[in-house]
Amino acid sequence: MSFEDAEKAKGYWNENLKLVIKLLAIWAFVSFGCGVLLVDILNQFSFMGFKLGFWFAQQGSIYVFLILIFVYVKKSNTLDKKYGVDE
């Protein structure tokens, strides 16, 4: 990865860090929030025959994590193109 100047490199890593922090916040909310803290509230609802809190802890969080990976790849590629460091 080669940047034209230090200012572009700093901007790139700033935006990348913001993206990672947002995605990690979603990850933490889904894994800890839905799977542990909000489980009693979510268990009042059912999804595919399972209590929603249980489903999030066992299955739903995995789906969200996979979606987060694809979102990161897409956003990262867009960011690379914006700063001219794409492949």
C-alpha positions in Angstrom: 0.0 0.0 0.0 1.5 3.3 -1.1 0.2 6.7 -0.3 1.1 9.9 -2.2 1.6 11.8 1.0 1.4 11.5 4.8 -1.8 13.5 4.9 -3.6 11.0 2.7 -2.3 8.1 4.8 -3.5 9.7 8.0 -7.0 10.4 6.5 -7.2 6.8 5.3 -6.3 5.3 8.6 -8.6 7.7 10.4 -11.6 6.6 8.3 -10.6 3.0 8.6 -10.4 3.3 12.4 -13.8 4.9 12.6 -15.3 2.0 10.5 -13.6 -0.6 12.7 -14.9 1.1 15.9 -18.5 1.2 14.5 -18.4 -2.4 13.5 -16.9 -3.5 16.8 -19.6 -1.6 18.6 -22.3 -3.5 16.7 -20.4 -6.7 17.4 -20.3 -6.0 21.1 -23.9 -5.0 21.3 -25.1 -8.2 19.4 -22.8 -10.6 21.3 -23.0 -9.1 24.8 -26.1 -7.0 24.6 -28.5 -9.4 22.9 -26.9 -12.6 24.2 -26.5 -11.6 27.8 -27.9 -8.3 29.0 -31.2 -8.2 27.0 -31.8 -11.9 26.9 -34.8 -11.7 29.3 -36.5 -9.0 27.3 -35.8 -10.7 24.0 -37.1 -14.1 25.4 -40.6 -12.6 25.5 -40.6 -13.0 21.7 -40.2 -16.1 19.6 -38.4 -16.6 16.3 -38.6 -19.8 14.4 -40.0 -21.6 17.5 -37.1 -20.4 19.7 -37.0 -17.7 22.3 -35.4 -14.7 20.6 -32.7 -14.2 23.3 -31.6 -17.8 23.0 -31.7 -17.6 19.2 -29.5 -14.5 19.2 -27.0 -16.1 21.6 -26.8 -19.3 19.6 -27.5 -18.5 15.9 -28.4 -14.8 15.3 -25.1 -13.4 16.5 -23.2 -15.7 14.0 -25.3 -14.3 11.1 -24.7 -10.8 12.3 -20.9 -11.4 12.5 -20.9 -12.8 9.0 -22.8 -9.7 7.8 -20.3 -7.5 9.6 -17.4 -9.2 7.7 -19.1 -8.5 4.3 -19.8 -4.9 5.3 -16.2 -4.4 6.3 -14.9 -5.8 3.0 -17.3 -3.6 1.0 -16.6 -0.4 2.9 -12.8 -1.2 3.0 -12.7 -1.6 -0.8 -14.6 1.7 -1.2 -12.2 3.4 1.1 -9.2 1.9 -0.8 -10.5 3.3 -4.1 -11.2 6.7 -2.5 -7.6 7.0 -1.5 -6.1 5.3 -4.6 -4.6 2.3 -2.8 -6.9 -0.4 -4.2 -5.6 -3.4 -6.0 
